[in-house]
Amino acid sequence: MAQVLEFKLPDLGEGLTEAEIVRWLVEVGDVVAIDQPVVEVETAKAMVEVPCPYGGVVTARFGEEGAELPVGAPLLTVAVGSVEPSGSTAGTGSGTGAAGAESSGSGNVLVGYGTGAPPVRRRRVRPEGLSAPAAAPVASPPSVAPVFAGASAGAAGSAVVPDGVRGPVAVVSPLVRKLARQHDLDLRQLSGSGPDGLILRADVESAIRSVAAPPQEAAVTDQASVRSAGERIPLRGVRGAVADKLARSRREIPDATCWVDADATELMAARAAMNGAGGPGAGPKVSVLALLARICTAALARYPELNSTVDQEAREIVRLPGVHLGFAAQTERGLVVPVVRDAQARSTESIGAEITRLTEAARTGTLKPAELTGGTFTLNNYGVFGVDGSTPIINHPEAAMLGVGRIVPKPWVHQGELAVRRVVQLSLTFDHRVCDGGTAGGFLRYVADCVEQPAVLLRTL
């Protein structure tokens, strides 16, 4: 005989009244041992593996992964068989029905659940000791039929053992037999991992995978397993803050990117002339980044839409009066974006000096919080890494970022003839809520014109 018992979600302690099913550890038709974990649940406190106090065959599960169940709700039902203890004589041993079911419980308790007194001995479900179940009441929905069946050919849903097979095949669940038939598997060739060599669903699924997967696929699977068990690096500190900000940018900002190649030969010549004028005591050299920063402030004066932010709650675009220009700086602690305050009021030389100061502070880790916040537009010179182009991610809550690639000699048509010129790719990522492509394109074209003909910039100074 077999008794179908219902196992309910136990009290998990600390006043918790519900739990979410994270992962089922067993399938319907699987054989479970006493105190075997059957489901992983998550509470407001922690993740918990819940053990089942009964040993037998799982006949039903209640709740899909991700569902939330209250304490005391049914988790699963288990068909428990009455088995004579080894060494007993006919007419003795444990009782059947409810008494036999109670004796197969573990008595273990998480918080507030158990099966009464500890058993005298653990009992196992043995294929040869089970007959087809009687019509026992099953605490499962009408759509879930009991799947516990004996191994004999007369059991409902069980497979007929082929002629010439000596002895019964060690399979209890008809679902396991059906799964094997669907994939043309000979159960006699499988070694069961269950009690007394019982063939479980996991054994059949493993055999199916080994037959279906070629050696190359198996190797890929092994490599994936190695990767999943690789080194884990916590997202904390600067890296964690950057990750949060970039993720928020992608979630909230509908960005778009446009780019253009520009001939930077004249800009580099102008820089060389600036740094060569005035003799040895003329002051620090002017950097390419400082020149590009000054070009950006002039472009933002023409296209103020890109020096703004979006107030989502008020559904308003806020145009900002000052240009606080951020620039990306790579340090040993990760990527940081120091901010040059009021860049629109500074000369190229003043911007260059402030960039140098902030860069040194970033490398030594002495930047103040005020020097890392409040930016309105960001300039990212990834060309220092030998990269030609990129699609920048906007530094939330700003509205745009200009990316600059490396400046390299390339074939270029100059004054109607093919020549070798110093070319740079410029890319602008912008928030499409604050402007359309015409404004973004106008901004980028003005920047490119200033790079190609620095005299254009002199008109606005």
PLY file of the C-alpha trace (Angstrom):
ply
format ascii 1.0
element vertex 461
property float x
property float y
property float z
element edge 460
property int vertex1
property int vertex2
end_header
0.00 0.00 0.00
1.01 3.62 -0.49
-0.20 6.71 1.33
-0.11 10.15 -0.35
1.00 12.79 2.14
0.91 16.56 1.78
3.95 18.63 2.80
3.22 22.28 3.58
5.50 25.31 3.61
6.85 25.38 7.17
7.26 28.37 9.46
10.68 29.80 8.59
10.99 31.87 11.76
11.54 35.56 12.64
7.87 36.38 12.08
8.04 35.58 8.36
4.64 34.76 6.89
5.50 34.05 3.26
8.31 32.95 0.94
9.04 33.06 -2.77
9.83 29.87 -4.68
13.25 30.43 -6.22
14.06 26.98 -7.57
12.50 23.54 -7.41
15.07 20.86 -6.62
12.82 17.92 -7.56
10.43 17.07 -10.37
7.11 15.27 -10.27
7.93 11.57 -10.41
11.27 11.89 -8.64
12.02 9.71 -5.64
13.00 11.72 -2.56
14.71 10.55 0.60
13.76 11.64 4.09
15.10 15.14 4.86
16.17 15.69 1.25
15.95 19.38 0.18
13.10 19.71 -2.32
12.78 23.46 -2.92
14.80 26.63 -2.50
12.81 29.61 -1.23
13.67 33.23 -0.54
12.31 35.22 2.37
12.90 38.82 3.36
15.89 37.57 5.36
17.69 34.91 3.35
17.61 31.98 0.91
16.57 28.67 2.48
16.57 25.08 1.23
13.49 23.34 2.60
13.86 19.59 3.38
10.95 17.19 3.03
10.22 15.06 6.11
8.87 12.17 4.01
10.55 9.62 1.77
8.73 8.51 -1.37
7.71 9.60 -4.85
6.76 13.22 -5.61
3.22 13.19 -7.05
2.52 16.92 -7.30
4.13 20.33 -6.82
2.29 23.52 -5.94
3.50 26.87 -7.26
5.81 27.83 -10.10
9.26 29.33 -9.64
8.80 33.00 -8.75
5.46 32.42 -7.03
4.94 33.62 -3.46
3.36 31.23 -0.98
2.11 31.85 2.57
3.32 29.71 5.44
1.11 26.64 5.69
0.31 26.47 1.98
0.88 23.08 0.25
4.32 22.66 -1.28
4.14 19.14 -2.68
2.63 15.69 -2.16
4.62 12.52 -1.66
3.47 8.92 -2.12
4.92 6.95 0.78
4.98 3.12 0.66
4.66 0.74 3.64
7.72 -1.49 3.64
8.47 -4.38 5.98
11.62 -3.65 7.99
14.53 -5.93 7.16
14.81 -8.98 9.46
11.09 -9.00 10.37
8.88 -12.02 9.95
5.55 -12.25 8.21
2.72 -10.74 10.18
4.98 -8.33 12.10
6.49 -4.95 11.37
5.05 -1.49 10.99
1.43 -0.86 10.35
-0.07 0.39 7.13
-1.96 3.53 6.26
-1.55 6.52 8.49
0.54 4.72 11.04
3.01 3.56 8.38
3.18 7.04 6.91
3.94 8.66 10.24
6.77 6.26 10.90
8.48 7.34 7.67
8.76 10.98 8.75
12.00 12.44 9.96
10.81 14.36 13.00
13.19 17.16 12.02
12.03 20.72 12.48
12.97 23.98 10.72
10.82 26.24 12.87
7.46 24.92 13.94
7.11 21.94 11.60
7.89 18.28 12.01
6.40 14.84 11.97
6.14 14.02 15.61
8.40 11.62 17.45
11.67 10.58 15.82
11.33 7.32 13.88
12.85 4.08 15.00
14.51 3.68 11.63
14.56 5.36 8.23
12.52 3.63 5.58
13.12 3.64 1.85
10.77 3.22 -1.08
11.82 0.01 -2.78
10.52 -0.78 -6.27
9.98 -4.43 -5.44
8.11 -3.58 -2.24
5.52 -1.34 -3.87
2.32 -2.33 -5.55
0.05 -0.13 -7.62
-1.40 2.50 -5.29
-4.87 2.25 -3.98
-7.30 5.05 -4.66
-5.88 7.24 -1.93
-7.05 10.85 -1.65
-4.48 13.26 -3.13
-4.38 16.86 -1.90
-3.66 18.21 -5.36
-5.63 20.21 -7.91
-7.86 18.21 -10.32
-5.45 19.04 -13.14
-2.58 17.22 -11.39
-2.94 13.47 -11.50
-1.01 11.19 -9.15
2.01 9.78 -10.96
3.05 7.14 -8.43
2.83 3.68 -10.02
4.29 0.28 -9.47
6.91 -1.34 -11.64
4.67 -4.17 -12.75
3.26 -4.26 -16.28
-0.25 -3.95 -14.94
0.32 -0.58 -13.31
-1.38 2.33 -15.06
1.02 4.25 -17.31
3.98 1.89 -16.79
5.93 0.47 -19.69
5.81 -3.21 -20.64
9.13 -4.91 -20.07
10.39 -6.34 -23.40
10.59 -10.06 -23.83
13.86 -11.62 -22.82
14.52 -9.22 -19.96
15.34 -11.02 -16.77
13.87 -9.40 -13.70
12.08 -6.06 -13.35
13.64 -2.78 -14.47
14.31 -0.60 -11.40
11.91 2.22 -12.35
8.99 3.37 -10.21
7.72 6.43 -12.05
5.72 5.97 -15.28
6.92 9.44 -16.30
10.47 8.17 -16.32
9.46 5.18 -18.45
7.58 7.44 -20.86
10.54 9.82 -21.15
12.84 6.89 -21.95
10.44 5.56 -24.62
10.19 8.98 -26.28
13.97 9.06 -26.72
14.44 5.37 -27.59
16.49 4.68 -24.48
16.92 1.14 -23.19
16.42 1.38 -19.41
18.34 -1.89 -18.99
21.50 -0.04 -20.07
21.18 2.67 -17.38
22.56 2.65 -13.87
20.17 4.24 -11.40
21.36 6.78 -8.85
18.39 6.26 -6.53
18.03 3.92 -3.56
18.95 0.33 -4.46
19.81 1.36 -8.04
16.42 2.96 -8.72
16.43 4.80 -12.07
15.40 8.42 -11.58
14.30 11.06 -14.02
17.67 12.76 -13.67
19.38 9.54 -14.84
17.26 9.43 -17.99
17.76 13.14 -18.74
21.50 12.75 -18.30
21.52 9.83 -20.75
19.48 11.90 -23.26
21.97 14.76 -23.07
24.96 12.47 -23.50
23.43 10.90 -26.62
22.22 14.17 -28.16
25.24 16.38 -27.50
28.29 15.91 -29.77
31.76 16.00 -28.17
32.27 19.63 -29.25
29.05 20.72 -27.58
29.95 18.82 -24.43
33.30 20.61 -24.39
31.55 23.97 -24.71
29.26 23.01 -21.84
32.29 22.11 -19.72
33.92 25.45 -20.54
30.71 27.28 -19.61
30.73 25.48 -16.27
34.30 26.58 -15.67
33.39 30.19 -16.51
30.39 30.16 -14.22
32.66 29.07 -11.39
35.24 31.78 -12.18
36.47 34.66 -10.08
33.77 36.98 -8.74
34.60 40.66 -8.23
32.18 42.68 -6.08
30.83 45.90 -7.62
31.84 48.20 -4.81
33.40 51.62 -4.38
34.15 53.63 -7.52
33.45 50.71 -9.86
30.10 50.09 -8.22
29.12 53.76 -8.40
30.07 53.93 -12.08
28.12 50.75 -12.81
25.01 52.17 -11.13
25.26 55.45 -13.01
25.80 53.86 -16.42
22.96 51.41 -15.86
20.65 54.27 -14.87
21.68 56.18 -17.99
20.73 53.25 -20.22
17.42 52.77 -18.40
16.25 56.39 -18.42
17.84 58.17 -21.39
16.72 57.49 -24.99
20.13 58.17 -26.49
21.31 58.36 -30.09
24.79 58.71 -31.58
26.12 60.53 -34.64
29.74 60.75 -35.74
32.01 62.36 -38.30
35.64 62.08 -39.44
37.57 65.35 -39.31
40.94 66.46 -40.65
42.86 67.55 -37.53
46.04 68.52 -39.34
45.48 72.26 -38.91
44.49 71.90 -35.26
47.71 70.03 -34.51
49.70 72.69 -36.37
47.98 75.43 -34.37
48.77 73.61 -31.12
52.44 73.30 -32.11
52.54 77.03 -32.88
50.98 77.91 -29.51
53.44 75.76 -27.61
56.39 77.13 -29.61
55.55 80.78 -29.10
56.88 82.88 -26.24
60.05 80.96 -25.47
60.95 78.67 -22.54
59.13 80.70 -19.88
55.82 80.95 -21.70
54.00 78.54 -19.34
52.69 74.97 -19.59
52.04 73.35 -22.92
48.55 73.40 -24.36
47.12 69.90 -24.63
44.84 68.56 -27.35
42.21 67.89 -24.67
42.29 71.53 -23.59
41.77 72.67 -27.17
38.86 70.28 -27.64
37.35 71.42 -24.34
37.49 75.05 -25.48
35.87 74.08 -28.77
33.09 72.31 -26.85
32.28 75.40 -24.76
32.00 77.47 -27.95
29.74 74.83 -29.53
27.50 74.69 -26.44
27.08 78.47 -26.61
25.62 77.96 -30.08
23.61 74.85 -29.17
22.53 75.29 -25.51
20.03 72.42 -25.81
22.92 70.02 -25.22
23.92 71.77 -21.98
20.73 70.77 -20.18
19.05 68.07 -18.15
15.57 66.53 -18.01
13.31 66.84 -14.96
11.24 63.71 -15.39
8.77 64.43 -12.58
7.96 67.89 -13.90
8.33 66.75 -17.55
10.56 69.73 -18.28
13.89 70.32 -20.01
16.14 72.47 -17.82
18.74 74.49 -19.76
21.70 75.23 -17.52
23.38 78.66 -17.42
26.97 77.50 -16.88
29.10 74.85 -18.58
30.63 72.54 -16.00
32.72 70.39 -18.29
33.51 66.83 -17.18
36.29 64.77 -18.72
36.81 61.03 -18.39
39.99 60.00 -16.57
41.14 56.41 -16.14
42.77 55.65 -12.78
43.86 52.55 -10.89
40.63 52.79 -8.90
38.51 52.89 -12.06
36.96 55.50 -14.33
36.28 58.92 -12.80
34.92 62.13 -14.34
36.42 65.28 -12.77
34.59 68.53 -13.56
36.06 71.85 -14.76
33.76 74.49 -13.25
32.49 77.38 -15.38
34.50 76.25 -18.38
32.63 78.75 -20.61
34.40 81.62 -18.75
37.89 80.15 -19.03
40.58 80.50 -21.67
42.20 77.50 -23.31
45.21 77.92 -21.06
43.06 78.10 -17.91
41.06 75.02 -18.93
44.31 73.15 -19.61
45.75 74.05 -16.19
42.57 72.90 -14.41
42.51 69.63 -16.36
46.13 68.98 -15.34
45.36 69.67 -11.67
42.26 67.48 -11.59
43.98 64.65 -13.48
46.80 64.55 -10.93
44.30 64.56 -8.05
42.41 61.69 -9.71
45.58 59.60 -10.00
46.51 60.18 -6.36
42.96 59.61 -5.13
42.63 63.07 -3.59
39.67 64.39 -5.61
36.97 66.02 -3.48
33.33 64.99 -3.97
32.52 68.49 -5.29
35.12 67.97 -8.04
33.33 64.85 -9.26
29.74 66.10 -9.29
27.65 68.75 -10.97
28.86 68.25 -14.56
26.64 69.46 -17.42
28.54 68.03 -20.42
31.30 65.42 -20.71
34.28 65.12 -23.04
35.75 61.62 -23.43
39.13 61.28 -25.14
39.35 57.51 -25.63
41.92 58.04 -28.39
44.63 57.80 -25.71
43.88 54.05 -25.63
44.53 53.71 -29.37
40.83 53.52 -30.21
39.38 55.12 -33.36
35.69 55.26 -32.45
33.07 54.49 -29.85
29.44 55.12 -28.86
29.71 56.92 -25.50
27.18 56.36 -22.70
25.80 59.66 -21.42
26.92 60.62 -17.93
23.51 60.78 -16.23
21.80 63.26 -15.71
23.59 65.17 -18.47
22.22 65.41 -22.01
25.26 64.63 -24.18
28.84 63.41 -24.38
31.46 64.01 -27.08
33.85 61.14 -27.79
37.22 61.69 -29.47
39.25 58.93 -31.12
42.95 58.78 -31.85
44.48 61.24 -34.32
46.31 59.20 -36.97
47.69 59.77 -40.48
45.22 58.63 -43.13
44.62 59.13 -46.86
42.40 62.21 -47.26
41.22 64.40 -50.12
42.63 67.86 -49.38
42.06 70.77 -51.77
41.00 68.38 -54.50
44.01 66.08 -54.20
44.72 62.87 -52.31
47.05 63.51 -49.39
48.09 62.03 -46.07
46.39 64.00 -43.32
45.93 63.60 -39.57
42.36 62.38 -39.13
40.20 61.98 -36.02
36.74 60.49 -35.53
34.32 62.51 -33.38
31.15 60.90 -31.98
28.32 62.62 -30.14
25.81 60.70 -28.03
22.82 62.85 -27.07
19.54 62.59 -25.21
16.87 62.58 -27.92
14.39 64.15 -25.49
16.28 67.46 -25.39
16.83 67.86 -29.13
16.45 66.26 -32.52
19.12 65.07 -34.92
19.38 68.45 -36.61
20.60 70.14 -33.43
22.97 67.29 -32.59
24.31 67.26 -36.13
24.79 71.03 -36.08
26.76 70.83 -32.83
28.98 68.03 -34.13
29.56 69.75 -37.48
30.62 72.97 -35.72
33.09 71.02 -33.56
34.47 69.30 -36.66
34.80 72.65 -38.49
36.78 74.08 -35.57
39.05 71.02 -35.60
39.64 71.33 -39.33
39.95 75.15 -39.36
40.88 76.55 -35.93
40.30 80.05 -37.30
36.54 79.33 -37.12
36.90 79.21 -33.34
38.68 82.58 -33.22
35.53 84.28 -34.48
33.67 83.37 -31.27
36.44 84.26 -28.79
0 1
1 2
2 3
3 4
4 5
5 6
6 7
7 8
8 9
9 10
10 11
11 12
12 13
13 14
14 15
15 16
16 17
17 18
18 19
19 20
20 21
21 22
22 23
23 24
24 25
25 26
26 27
27 28
28 29
29 30
30 31
31 32
32 33
33 34
34 35
35 36
36 37
37 38
38 39
39 40
40 41
41 42
42 43
43 44
44 45
45 46
46 47
47 48
48 49
49 50
50 51
51 52
52 53
53 54
54 55
55 56
56 57
57 58
58 59
59 60
60 61
61 62
62 63
63 64
64 65
65 66
66 67
67 68
68 69
69 70
70 71
71 72
72 73
73 74
74 75
75 76
76 77
77 78
78 79
79 80
80 81
81 82
82 83
83 84
84 85
85 86
86 87
87 88
88 89
89 90
90 91
91 92
92 93
93 94
94 95
95 96
96 97
97 98
98 99
99 100
100 101
101 102
102 103
103 104
104 105
105 106
106 107
107 108
108 109
109 110
110 111
111 112
112 113
113 114
114 115
115 116
116 117
117 118
118 119
119 120
120 121
121 122
122 123
123 124
124 125
125 126
126 127
127 128
128 129
129 130
130 131
131 132
132 133
133 134
134 135
135 136
136 137
137 138
138 139
139 140
140 141
141 142
142 143
143 144
144 145
145 146
146 147
147 148
148 149
149 150
150 151
151 152
152 153
153 154
154 155
155 156
156 157
157 158
158 159
159 160
160 161
161 162
162 163
163 164
164 165
165 166
166 167
167 168
168 169
169 170
170 171
171 172
172 173
173 174
174 175
175 176
176 177
177 178
178 179
179 180
180 181
181 182
182 183
183 184
184 185
185 186
186 187
187 188
188 189
189 190
190 191
191 192
192 193
193 194
194 195
195 196
196 197
197 198
198 199
199 200
200 201
201 202
202 203
203 204
204 205
205 206
206 207
207 208
208 209
209 210
210 211
211 212
212 213
213 214
214 215
215 216
216 217
217 218
218 219
219 220
220 221
221 222
222 223
223 224
224 225
225 226
226 227
227 228
228 229
229 230
230 231
231 232
232 233
233 234
234 235
235 236
236 237
237 238
238 239
239 240
240 241
241 242
242 243
243 244
244 245
245 246
246 247
247 248
248 249
249 250
250 251
251 252
252 253
253 254
254 255
255 256
256 257
257 258
258 259
259 260
260 261
261 262
262 263
263 264
264 265
265 266
266 267
267 268
268 269
269 270
270 271
271 272
272 273
273 274
274 275
275 276
276 277
277 278
278 279
279 280
280 281
281 282
282 283
283 284
284 285
285 286
286 287
287 288
288 289
289 290
290 291
291 292
292 293
293 294
294 295
295 296
296 297
297 298
298 299
299 300
300 301
301 302
302 303
303 304
304 305
305 306
306 307
307 308
308 309
309 310
310 311
311 312
312 313
313 314
314 315
315 316
316 317
317 318
318 319
319 320
320 321
321 322
322 323
323 324
324 325
325 326
326 327
327 328
328 329
329 330
330 331
331 332
332 333
333 334
334 335
335 336
336 337
337 338
338 339
339 340
340 341
341 342
342 343
343 344
344 345
345 346
346 347
347 348
348 349
349 350
350 351
351 352
352 353
353 354
354 355
355 356
356 357
357 358
358 359
359 360
360 361
361 362
362 363
363 364
364 365
365 366
366 367
367 368
368 369
369 370
370 371
371 372
372 373
373 374
374 375
375 376
376 377
377 378
378 379
379 380
380 381
381 382
382 383
383 384
384 385
385 386
386 387
387 388
388 389
389 390
390 391
391 392
392 393
393 394
394 395
395 396
396 397
397 398
398 399
399 400
400 401
401 402
402 403
403 404
404 405
405 406
406 407
407 408
408 409
409 410
410 411
411 412
412 413
413 414
414 415
415 416
416 417
417 418
418 419
419 420
420 421
421 422
422 423
423 424
424 425
425 426
426 427
427 428
428 429
429 430
430 431
431 432
432 433
433 434
434 435
435 436
436 437
437 438
438 439
439 440
440 441
441 442
442 443
443 444
444 445
445 446
446 447
447 448
448 449
449 450
450 451
451 452
452 453
453 454
454 455
455 456
456 457
457 458
458 459
459 460
